[in-house]
Amino acid sequence: MSMIENLEFIKKYGMERFLEEEAVKWRCPECGEVICCHNGLCLNCSLDKLRQNRKYRWQEE
């Protein structure tokens, strides 16, 4: 959904329902943890893939 569509949904159904549906939408089907909305990768299952890809790398000490 676009930002406008999200706002229209919130106006029609309310923030609580929007957040409930988003929680389901961004839940990993494998482990139930959060899927990143920016890259579509599970922050639990795909952690190694995130670390290996320079695009998603963070500073590690």
CHARMM internal coordinates of N, CA and C (Angstrom, degrees):
IC EDIT
DIST 1 N 1 CA 1.4515
DIST 1 CA 1 C 1.5217
ANGL 1 N 1 CA 1 C 110.00
DIST 1 C 2 N 1.3016
ANGL 1 CA 1 C 2 N 115.42
DIHE 1 N 1 CA 1 C 2 N 147.57
DIST 2 N 2 CA 1.4587
ANGL 1 C 2 N 2 CA 120.17
DIHE 1 CA 1 C 2 N 2 CA 175.15
DIST 2 CA 2 C 1.5296
ANGL 2 N 2 CA 2 C 109.37
DIHE 1 C 2 N 2 CA 2 C -81.91
DIST 2 C 3 N 1.2973
ANGL 2 CA 2 C 3 N 116.08
DIHE 2 N 2 CA 2 C 3 N 169.01
DIST 3 N 3 CA 1.4580
ANGL 2 C 3 N 3 CA 120.30
DIHE 2 CA 2 C 3 N 3 CA 179.28
DIST 3 CA 3 C 1.5289
ANGL 3 N 3 CA 3 C 110.75
DIHE 2 C 3 N 3 CA 3 C -60.76
DIST 3 C 4 N 1.3160
ANGL 3 CA 3 C 4 N 116.80
DIHE 3 N 3 CA 3 C 4 N -40.09
DIST 4 N 4 CA 1.4637
ANGL 3 C 4 N 4 CA 121.04
DIHE 3 CA 3 C 4 N 4 CA 178.78
DIST 4 CA 4 C 1.5240
ANGL 4 N 4 CA 4 C 110.47
DIHE 3 C 4 N 4 CA 4 C -63.00
DIST 4 C 5 N 1.3222
ANGL 4 CA 4 C 5 N 116.19
DIHE 4 N 4 CA 4 C 5 N -44.19
DIST 5 N 5 CA 1.4714
ANGL 4 C 5 N 5 CA 120.08
DIHE 4 CA 4 C 5 N 5 CA 178.55
DIST 5 CA 5 C 1.5238
ANGL 5 N 5 CA 5 C 110.45
DIHE 4 C 5 N 5 CA 5 C -62.53
DIST 5 C 6 N 1.3313
ANGL 5 CA 5 C 6 N 116.56
DIHE 5 N 5 CA 5 C 6 N -39.84
DIST 6 N 6 CA 1.4676
ANGL 5 C 6 N 6 CA 120.12
DIHE 5 CA 5 C 6 N 6 CA 177.32
DIST 6 CA 6 C 1.5253
ANGL 6 N 6 CA 6 C 110.62
DIHE 5 C 6 N 6 CA 6 C -60.78
DIST 6 C 7 N 1.3240
ANGL 6 CA 6 C 7 N 116.56
DIHE 6 N 6 CA 6 C 7 N -45.72
DIST 7 N 7 CA 1.4655
ANGL 6 C 7 N 7 CA 120.21
DIHE 6 CA 6 C 7 N 7 CA -179.70
DIST 7 CA 7 C 1.5259
ANGL 7 N 7 CA 7 C 111.78
DIHE 6 C 7 N 7 CA 7 C -64.46
DIST 7 C 8 N 1.3170
ANGL 7 CA 7 C 8 N 116.98
DIHE 7 N 7 CA 7 C 8 N -38.65
DIST 8 N 8 CA 1.4698
ANGL 7 C 8 N 8 CA 120.51
DIHE 7 CA 7 C 8 N 8 CA 176.77
DIST 8 CA 8 C 1.5277
ANGL 8 N 8 CA 8 C 110.90
DIHE 7 C 8 N 8 CA 8 C -64.75
DIST 8 C 9 N 1.3338
ANGL 8 CA 8 C 9 N 116.57
DIHE 8 N 8 CA 8 C 9 N -40.36
DIST 9 N 9 CA 1.4634
ANGL 8 C 9 N 9 CA 120.76
DIHE 8 CA 8 C 9 N 9 CA 177.55
DIST 9 CA 9 C 1.5232
ANGL 9 N 9 CA 9 C 110.26
DIHE 8 C 9 N 9 CA 9 C -62.34
DIST 9 C 10 N 1.3228
ANGL 9 CA 9 C 10 N 116.57
DIHE 9 N 9 CA 9 C 10 N -45.01
DIST 10 N 10 CA 1.4695
ANGL 9 C 10 N 10 CA 121.10
DIHE 9 CA 9 C 10 N 10 CA 179.94
DIST 10 CA 10 C 1.5239
ANGL 10 N 10 CA 10 C 110.24
DIHE 9 C 10 N 10 CA 10 C -61.88
DIST 10 C 11 N 1.3118
ANGL 10 CA 10 C 11 N 116.67
DIHE 10 N 10 CA 10 C 11 N -42.88
DIST 11 N 11 CA 1.4695
ANGL 10 C 11 N 11 CA 120.56
DIHE 10 CA 10 C 11 N 11 CA 179.00
DIST 11 CA 11 C 1.5318
ANGL 11 N 11 CA 11 C 111.21
DIHE 10 C 11 N 11 CA 11 C -61.34
DIST 11 C 12 N 1.3197
ANGL 11 CA 11 C 12 N 115.76
DIHE 11 N 11 CA 11 C 12 N -40.53
DIST 12 N 12 CA 1.4665
ANGL 11 C 12 N 12 CA 120.44
DIHE 11 CA 11 C 12 N 12 CA -176.72
DIST 12 CA 12 C 1.5317
ANGL 12 N 12 CA 12 C 112.72
DIHE 11 C 12 N 12 CA 12 C -77.74
DIST 12 C 13 N 1.3577
ANGL 12 CA 12 C 13 N 117.21
DIHE 12 N 12 CA 12 C 13 N -43.39
DIST 13 N 13 CA 1.4587
ANGL 12 C 13 N 13 CA 120.70
DIHE 12 CA 12 C 13 N 13 CA -171.48
DIST 13 CA 13 C 1.5347
ANGL 13 N 13 CA 13 C 114.65
DIHE 12 C 13 N 13 CA 13 C -112.00
DIST 13 C 14 N 1.3279
ANGL 13 CA 13 C 14 N 117.28
DIHE 13 N 13 CA 13 C 14 N -15.11
DIST 14 N 14 CA 1.4577
ANGL 13 C 14 N 14 CA 120.69
DIHE 13 CA 13 C 14 N 14 CA 179.58
DIST 14 CA 14 C 1.5250
ANGL 14 N 14 CA 14 C 112.75
DIHE 13 C 14 N 14 CA 14 C 97.85
DIST 14 C 15 N 1.3278
ANGL 14 CA 14 C 15 N 113.74
DIHE 14 N 14 CA 14 C 15 N 157.82
DIST 15 N 15 CA 1.4594
ANGL 14 C 15 N 15 CA 121.28
DIHE 14 CA 14 C 15 N 15 CA -177.07
DIST 15 CA 15 C 1.5247
ANGL 15 N 15 CA 15 C 112.42
DIHE 14 C 15 N 15 CA 15 C -65.80
DIST 15 C 16 N 1.3149
ANGL 15 CA 15 C 16 N 117.34
DIHE 15 N 15 CA 15 C 16 N -39.67
DIST 16 N 16 CA 1.4680
ANGL 15 C 16 N 16 CA 120.16
DIHE 15 CA 15 C 16 N 16 CA -177.79
DIST 16 CA 16 C 1.5237
ANGL 16 N 16 CA 16 C 111.45
DIHE 15 C 16 N 16 CA 16 C -58.79
DIST 16 C 17 N 1.3251
ANGL 16 CA 16 C 17 N 117.17
DIHE 16 N 16 CA 16 C 17 N -47.05
DIST 17 N 17 CA 1.4704
ANGL 16 C 17 N 17 CA 120.14
DIHE 16 CA 16 C 17 N 17 CA 179.61
DIST 17 CA 17 C 1.5380
ANGL 17 N 17 CA 17 C 110.74
DIHE 16 C 17 N 17 CA 17 C -66.23
DIST 17 C 18 N 1.3279
ANGL 17 CA 17 C 18 N 116.90
DIHE 17 N 17 CA 17 C 18 N -39.13
DIST 18 N 18 CA 1.4580
ANGL 17 C 18 N 18 CA 120.59
DIHE 17 CA 17 C 18 N 18 CA 178.38
DIST 18 CA 18 C 1.5245
ANGL 18 N 18 CA 18 C 109.89
DIHE 17 C 18 N 18 CA 18 C -59.07
DIST 18 C 19 N 1.3213
ANGL 18 CA 18 C 19 N 117.18
DIHE 18 N 18 CA 18 C 19 N -48.20
DIST 19 N 19 CA 1.4624
ANGL 18 C 19 N 19 CA 120.76
DIHE 18 CA 18 C 19 N 19 CA -179.11
DIST 19 CA 19 C 1.5198
ANGL 19 N 19 CA 19 C 112.35
DIHE 18 C 19 N 19 CA 19 C -65.12
DIST 19 C 20 N 1.3246
ANGL 19 CA 19 C 20 N 117.17
DIHE 19 N 19 CA 19 C 20 N -36.85
DIST 20 N 20 CA 1.4668
ANGL 19 C 20 N 20 CA 120.74
DIHE 19 CA 19 C 20 N 20 CA 176.45
DIST 20 CA 20 C 1.5285
ANGL 20 N 20 CA 20 C 110.44
DIHE 19 C 20 N 20 CA 20 C -61.72
DIST 20 C 21 N 1.3206
ANGL 20 CA 20 C 21 N 116.62
DIHE 20 N 20 CA 20 C 21 N -45.70
DIST 21 N 21 CA 1.4680
ANGL 20 C 21 N 21 CA 120.33
DIHE 20 CA 20 C 21 N 21 CA -178.69
DIST 21 CA 21 C 1.5241
ANGL 21 N 21 CA 21 C 111.53
DIHE 20 C 21 N 21 CA 21 C -69.25
DIST 21 C 22 N 1.3169
ANGL 21 CA 21 C 22 N 117.93
DIHE 21 N 21 CA 21 C 22 N -36.39
DIST 22 N 22 CA 1.4567
ANGL 21 C 22 N 22 CA 121.17
DIHE 21 CA 21 C 22 N 22 CA 177.61
DIST 22 CA 22 C 1.5299
ANGL 22 N 22 CA 22 C 110.92
DIHE 21 C 22 N 22 CA 22 C -66.38
DIST 22 C 23 N 1.3312
ANGL 22 CA 22 C 23 N 117.04
DIHE 22 N 22 CA 22 C 23 N -37.13
DIST 23 N 23 CA 1.4670
ANGL 22 C 23 N 23 CA 120.56
DIHE 22 CA 22 C 23 N 23 CA 178.55
DIST 23 CA 23 C 1.5252
ANGL 23 N 23 CA 23 C 110.55
DIHE 22 C 23 N 23 CA 23 C -61.61
DIST 23 C 24 N 1.3221
ANGL 23 CA 23 C 24 N 117.11
DIHE 23 N 23 CA 23 C 24 N -38.61
DIST 24 N 24 CA 1.4644
ANGL 23 C 24 N 24 CA 121.45
DIHE 23 CA 23 C 24 N 24 CA 177.35
DIST 24 CA 24 C 1.5296
ANGL 24 N 24 CA 24 C 110.16
DIHE 23 C 24 N 24 CA 24 C -71.04
DIST 24 C 25 N 1.3215
ANGL 24 CA 24 C 25 N 116.28
DIHE 24 N 24 CA 24 C 25 N -43.93
DIST 25 N 25 CA 1.4652
ANGL 24 C 25 N 25 CA 122.24
DIHE 24 CA 24 C 25 N 25 CA -177.64
DIST 25 CA 25 C 1.5234
ANGL 25 N 25 CA 25 C 112.14
DIHE 24 C 25 N 25 CA 25 C -60.07
DIST 25 C 26 N 1.3284
ANGL 25 CA 25 C 26 N 117.46
DIHE 25 N 25 CA 25 C 26 N -38.22
DIST 26 N 26 CA 1.4599
ANGL 25 C 26 N 26 CA 121.80
DIHE 25 CA 25 C 26 N 26 CA -174.79
DIST 26 CA 26 C 1.5215
ANGL 26 N 26 CA 26 C 112.74
DIHE 25 C 26 N 26 CA 26 C -104.02
DIST 26 C 27 N 1.3396
ANGL 26 CA 26 C 27 N 117.49
DIHE 26 N 26 CA 26 C 27 N 27.74
DIST 27 N 27 CA 1.4648
ANGL 26 C 27 N 27 CA 122.63
DIHE 26 CA 26 C 27 N 27 CA 176.98
DIST 27 CA 27 C 1.5225
ANGL 27 N 27 CA 27 C 108.76
DIHE 26 C 27 N 27 CA 27 C -103.40
DIST 27 C 28 N 1.3249
ANGL 27 CA 27 C 28 N 116.27
DIHE 27 N 27 CA 27 C 28 N 131.81
DIST 28 N 28 CA 1.4569
ANGL 27 C 28 N 28 CA 122.09
DIHE 27 CA 27 C 28 N 28 CA 179.97
DIST 28 CA 28 C 1.5280
ANGL 28 N 28 CA 28 C 110.13
DIHE 27 C 28 N 28 CA 28 C -66.24
DIST 28 C 29 N 1.3301
ANGL 28 CA 28 C 29 N 117.47
DIHE 28 N 28 CA 28 C 29 N 128.75
DIST 29 N 29 CA 1.4634
ANGL 28 C 29 N 29 CA 120.29
DIHE 28 CA 28 C 29 N 29 CA 178.67
DIST 29 CA 29 C 1.5285
ANGL 29 N 29 CA 29 C 112.89
DIHE 28 C 29 N 29 CA 29 C -69.82
DIST 29 C 30 N 1.3275
ANGL 29 CA 29 C 30 N 116.67
DIHE 29 N 29 CA 29 C 30 N -19.87
DIST 30 N 30 CA 1.4663
ANGL 29 C 30 N 30 CA 120.55
DIHE 29 CA 29 C 30 N 30 CA -179.25
DIST 30 CA 30 C 1.5200
ANGL 30 N 30 CA 30 C 112.80
DIHE 29 C 30 N 30 CA 30 C -81.85
DIST 30 C 31 N 1.3521
ANGL 30 CA 30 C 31 N 116.52
DIHE 30 N 30 CA 30 C 31 N -49.37
DIST 31 N 31 CA 1.4730
ANGL 30 C 31 N 31 CA 119.43
DIHE 30 CA 30 C 31 N 31 CA -172.67
DIST 31 CA 31 C 1.5268
ANGL 31 N 31 CA 31 C 114.09
DIHE 30 C 31 N 31 CA 31 C -119.98
DIST 31 C 32 N 1.3345
ANGL 31 CA 31 C 32 N 116.99
DIHE 31 N 31 CA 31 C 32 N -13.80
DIST 32 N 32 CA 1.4593
ANGL 31 C 32 N 32 CA 120.05
DIHE 31 CA 31 C 32 N 32 CA 179.48
DIST 32 CA 32 C 1.5218
ANGL 32 N 32 CA 32 C 114.83
DIHE 31 C 32 N 32 CA 32 C 86.82
DIST 32 C 33 N 1.3216
ANGL 32 CA 32 C 33 N 117.02
DIHE 32 N 32 CA 32 C 33 N 0.16
DIST 33 N 33 CA 1.4742
ANGL 32 C 33 N 33 CA 120.07
DIHE 32 CA 32 C 33 N 33 CA 178.25
DIST 33 CA 33 C 1.5247
ANGL 33 N 33 CA 33 C 110.25
DIHE 32 C 33 N 33 CA 33 C -83.31
DIST 33 C 34 N 1.3169
ANGL 33 CA 33 C 34 N 116.94
DIHE 33 N 33 CA 33 C 34 N -176.87
DIST 34 N 34 CA 1.4578
ANGL 33 C 34 N 34 CA 123.28
DIHE 33 CA 33 C 34 N 34 CA -173.69
DIST 34 CA 34 C 1.5280
ANGL 34 N 34 CA 34 C 112.03
DIHE 33 C 34 N 34 CA 34 C -79.26
DIST 34 C 35 N 1.3405
ANGL 34 CA 34 C 35 N 115.15
DIHE 34 N 34 CA 34 C 35 N 136.47
DIST 35 N 35 CA 1.4565
ANGL 34 C 35 N 35 CA 122.27
DIHE 34 CA 34 C 35 N 35 CA 171.50
DIST 35 CA 35 C 1.5203
ANGL 35 N 35 CA 35 C 106.56
DIHE 34 C 35 N 35 CA 35 C -96.83
DIST 35 C 36 N 1.3153
ANGL 35 CA 35 C 36 N 116.83
DIHE 35 N 35 CA 35 C 36 N 133.04
DIST 36 N 36 CA 1.4635
ANGL 35 C 36 N 36 CA 122.25
DIHE 35 CA 35 C 36 N 36 CA 179.30
DIST 36 CA 36 C 1.5227
ANGL 36 N 36 CA 36 C 109.45
DIHE 35 C 36 N 36 CA 36 C -69.52
DIST 36 C 37 N 1.3212
ANGL 36 CA 36 C 37 N 116.92
DIHE 36 N 36 CA 36 C 37 N 127.59
DIST 37 N 37 CA 1.4694
ANGL 36 C 37 N 37 CA 120.21
DIHE 36 CA 36 C 37 N 37 CA -179.47
DIST 37 CA 37 C 1.5240
ANGL 37 N 37 CA 37 C 112.18
DIHE 36 C 37 N 37 CA 37 C -73.43
DIST 37 C 38 N 1.3254
ANGL 37 CA 37 C 38 N 118.07
DIHE 37 N 37 CA 37 C 38 N -13.67
DIST 38 N 38 CA 1.4609
ANGL 37 C 38 N 38 CA 121.14
DIHE 37 CA 37 C 38 N 38 CA -178.26
DIST 38 CA 38 C 1.5249
ANGL 38 N 38 CA 38 C 112.99
DIHE 37 C 38 N 38 CA 38 C -85.96
DIST 38 C 39 N 1.3453
ANGL 38 CA 38 C 39 N 116.94
DIHE 38 N 38 CA 38 C 39 N -32.06
DIST 39 N 39 CA 1.4711
ANGL 38 C 39 N 39 CA 118.94
DIHE 38 CA 38 C 39 N 39 CA -177.15
DIST 39 CA 39 C 1.5260
ANGL 39 N 39 CA 39 C 113.13
DIHE 38 C 39 N 39 CA 39 C -129.24
DIST 39 C 40 N 1.3169
ANGL 39 CA 39 C 40 N 118.45
DIHE 39 N 39 CA 39 C 40 N -4.32
DIST 40 N 40 CA 1.4557
ANGL 39 C 40 N 40 CA 121.55
DIHE 39 CA 39 C 40 N 40 CA 177.05
DIST 40 CA 40 C 1.5184
ANGL 40 N 40 CA 40 C 114.85
DIHE 39 C 40 N 40 CA 40 C 74.30
DIST 40 C 41 N 1.3354
ANGL 40 CA 40 C 41 N 116.88
DIHE 40 N 40 CA 40 C 41 N 13.18
DIST 41 N 41 CA 1.4607
ANGL 40 C 41 N 41 CA 120.66
DIHE 40 CA 40 C 41 N 41 CA -178.99
DIST 41 CA 41 C 1.5218
ANGL 41 N 41 CA 41 C 110.78
DIHE 40 C 41 N 41 CA 41 C -102.57
DIST 41 C 42 N 1.3253
ANGL 41 CA 41 C 42 N 115.16
DIHE 41 N 41 CA 41 C 42 N 142.26
DIST 42 N 42 CA 1.4624
ANGL 41 C 42 N 42 CA 120.97
DIHE 41 CA 41 C 42 N 42 CA 176.90
DIST 42 CA 42 C 1.5297
ANGL 42 N 42 CA 42 C 108.34
DIHE 41 C 42 N 42 CA 42 C -68.97
DIST 42 C 43 N 1.3173
ANGL 42 CA 42 C 43 N 116.65
DIHE 42 N 42 CA 42 C 43 N 132.12
DIST 43 N 43 CA 1.4604
ANGL 42 C 43 N 43 CA 121.00
DIHE 42 CA 42 C 43 N 43 CA -179.49
DIST 43 CA 43 C 1.5224
ANGL 43 N 43 CA 43 C 112.04
DIHE 42 C 43 N 43 CA 43 C -74.62
DIST 43 C 44 N 1.3217
ANGL 43 CA 43 C 44 N 117.12
DIHE 43 N 43 CA 43 C 44 N -4.90
DIST 44 N 44 CA 1.4632
ANGL 43 C 44 N 44 CA 121.68
DIHE 43 CA 43 C 44 N 44 CA 176.46
DIST 44 CA 44 C 1.5362
ANGL 44 N 44 CA 44 C 110.39
DIHE 43 C 44 N 44 CA 44 C -108.31
DIST 44 C 45 N 1.3046
ANGL 44 CA 44 C 45 N 117.15
DIHE 44 N 44 CA 44 C 45 N -58.66
DIST 45 N 45 CA 1.4683
ANGL 44 C 45 N 45 CA 121.83
DIHE 44 CA 44 C 45 N 45 CA -176.74
DIST 45 CA 45 C 1.5231
ANGL 45 N 45 CA 45 C 112.85
DIHE 44 C 45 N 45 CA 45 C -67.53
DIST 45 C 46 N 1.3217
ANGL 45 CA 45 C 46 N 117.50
DIHE 45 N 45 CA 45 C 46 N -34.59
DIST 46 N 46 CA 1.4650
ANGL 45 C 46 N 46 CA 121.72
DIHE 45 CA 45 C 46 N 46 CA -173.04
DIST 46 CA 46 C 1.5206
ANGL 46 N 46 CA 46 C 113.32
DIHE 45 C 46 N 46 CA 46 C -102.51
DIST 46 C 47 N 1.3096
ANGL 46 CA 46 C 47 N 118.12
DIHE 46 N 46 CA 46 C 47 N 18.35
DIST 47 N 47 CA 1.4517
ANGL 46 C 47 N 47 CA 121.00
DIHE 46 CA 46 C 47 N 47 CA -176.72
DIST 47 CA 47 C 1.5261
ANGL 47 N 47 CA 47 C 111.99
DIHE 46 C 47 N 47 CA 47 C -58.69
DIST 47 C 48 N 1.3309
ANGL 47 CA 47 C 48 N 117.75
DIHE 47 N 47 CA 47 C 48 N -41.73
DIST 48 N 48 CA 1.4644
ANGL 47 C 48 N 48 CA 120.21
DIHE 47 CA 47 C 48 N 48 CA 178.19
DIST 48 CA 48 C 1.5278
ANGL 48 N 48 CA 48 C 111.42
DIHE 47 C 48 N 48 CA 48 C -63.09
DIST 48 C 49 N 1.3288
ANGL 48 CA 48 C 49 N 116.78
DIHE 48 N 48 CA 48 C 49 N -41.93
DIST 49 N 49 CA 1.4636
ANGL 48 C 49 N 49 CA 121.13
DIHE 48 CA 48 C 49 N 49 CA 178.40
DIST 49 CA 49 C 1.5322
ANGL 49 N 49 CA 49 C 110.00
DIHE 48 C 49 N 49 CA 49 C -62.39
DIST 49 C 50 N 1.3261
ANGL 49 CA 49 C 50 N 116.86
DIHE 49 N 49 CA 49 C 50 N -40.68
DIST 50 N 50 CA 1.4580
ANGL 49 C 50 N 50 CA 120.71
DIHE 49 CA 49 C 50 N 50 CA 178.09
DIST 50 CA 50 C 1.5252
ANGL 50 N 50 CA 50 C 111.36
DIHE 49 C 50 N 50 CA 50 C -63.35
DIST 50 C 51 N 1.3193
ANGL 50 CA 50 C 51 N 116.68
DIHE 50 N 50 CA 50 C 51 N -41.88
DIST 51 N 51 CA 1.4609
ANGL 50 C 51 N 51 CA 121.02
DIHE 50 CA 50 C 51 N 51 CA -179.24
DIST 51 CA 51 C 1.5260
ANGL 51 N 51 CA 51 C 111.99
DIHE 50 C 51 N 51 CA 51 C -67.89
DIST 51 C 52 N 1.3301
ANGL 51 CA 51 C 52 N 117.75
DIHE 51 N 51 CA 51 C 52 N -33.66
DIST 52 N 52 CA 1.4616
ANGL 51 C 52 N 52 CA 121.84
DIHE 51 CA 51 C 52 N 52 CA -177.43
DIST 52 CA 52 C 1.5311
ANGL 52 N 52 CA 52 C 112.47
DIHE 51 C 52 N 52 CA 52 C -77.87
DIST 52 C 53 N 1.2871
ANGL 52 CA 52 C 53 N 117.70
DIHE 52 N 52 CA 52 C 53 N -26.37
DIST 53 N 53 CA 1.4535
ANGL 52 C 53 N 53 CA 121.92
DIHE 52 CA 52 C 53 N 53 CA -177.11
DIST 53 CA 53 C 1.5280
ANGL 53 N 53 CA 53 C 109.70
DIHE 52 C 53 N 53 CA 53 C -89.38
DIST 53 C 54 N 1.3270
ANGL 53 CA 53 C 54 N 116.06
DIHE 53 N 53 CA 53 C 54 N 115.09
DIST 54 N 54 CA 1.4725
ANGL 53 C 54 N 54 CA 120.74
DIHE 53 CA 53 C 54 N 54 CA -177.68
DIST 54 CA 54 C 1.5325
ANGL 54 N 54 CA 54 C 112.43
DIHE 53 C 54 N 54 CA 54 C -56.50
DIST 54 C 55 N 1.3081
ANGL 54 CA 54 C 55 N 116.49
DIHE 54 N 54 CA 54 C 55 N -28.96
DIST 55 N 55 CA 1.4603
ANGL 54 C 55 N 55 CA 120.98
DIHE 54 CA 54 C 55 N 55 CA -179.61
DIST 55 CA 55 C 1.5370
ANGL 55 N 55 CA 55 C 111.33
DIHE 54 C 55 N 55 CA 55 C -60.85
DIST 55 C 56 N 1.3266
ANGL 55 CA 55 C 56 N 116.58
DIHE 55 N 55 CA 55 C 56 N -33.53
DIST 56 N 56 CA 1.4602
ANGL 55 C 56 N 56 CA 121.18
DIHE 55 CA 55 C 56 N 56 CA -175.47
DIST 56 CA 56 C 1.5326
ANGL 56 N 56 CA 56 C 112.57
DIHE 55 C 56 N 56 CA 56 C -107.47
DIST 56 C 57 N 1.3247
ANGL 56 CA 56 C 57 N 117.66
DIHE 56 N 56 CA 56 C 57 N 8.30
DIST 57 N 57 CA 1.4559
ANGL 56 C 57 N 57 CA 120.17
DIHE 56 CA 56 C 57 N 57 CA -174.19
DIST 57 CA 57 C 1.5093
ANGL 57 N 57 CA 57 C 113.41
DIHE 56 C 57 N 57 CA 57 C -77.49
DIST 57 C 58 N 1.2979
ANGL 57 CA 57 C 58 N 115.35
DIHE 57 N 57 CA 57 C 58 N 143.76
DIST 58 N 58 CA 1.4462
ANGL 57 C 58 N 58 CA 122.20
DIHE 57 CA 57 C 58 N 58 CA 174.66
DIST 58 CA 58 C 1.5142
ANGL 58 N 58 CA 58 C 107.89
DIHE 57 C 58 N 58 CA 58 C -116.83
DIST 58 C 59 N 1.2972
ANGL 58 CA 58 C 59 N 116.86
DIHE 58 N 58 CA 58 C 59 N 164.86
DIST 59 N 59 CA 1.4641
ANGL 58 C 59 N 59 CA 120.84
DIHE 58 CA 58 C 59 N 59 CA 179.62
DIST 59 CA 59 C 1.5206
ANGL 59 N 59 CA 59 C 109.80
DIHE 58 C 59 N 59 CA 59 C -67.14
DIST 59 C 60 N 1.3149
ANGL 59 CA 59 C 60 N 115.88
DIHE 59 N 59 CA 59 C 60 N 124.87
DIST 60 N 60 CA 1.4607
ANGL 59 C 60 N 60 CA 121.28
DIHE 59 CA 59 C 60 N 60 CA 176.63
DIST 60 CA 60 C 1.5059
ANGL 60 N 60 CA 60 C 108.26
DIHE 59 C 60 N 60 CA 60 C -112.79
DIST 60 C 61 N 1.3120
ANGL 60 CA 60 C 61 N 115.17
DIHE 60 N 60 CA 60 C 61 N 135.97
DIST 61 N 61 CA 1.4612
ANGL 60 C 61 N 61 CA 119.27
DIHE 60 CA 60 C 61 N 61 CA -179.74
DIST 61 CA 61 C 1.4887
ANGL 61 N 61 CA 61 C 111.79
DIHE 60 C 61 N 61 CA 61 C -94.71
END
COOR INIT
IC SEED 1 N 1 CA 1 C
IC BUILD
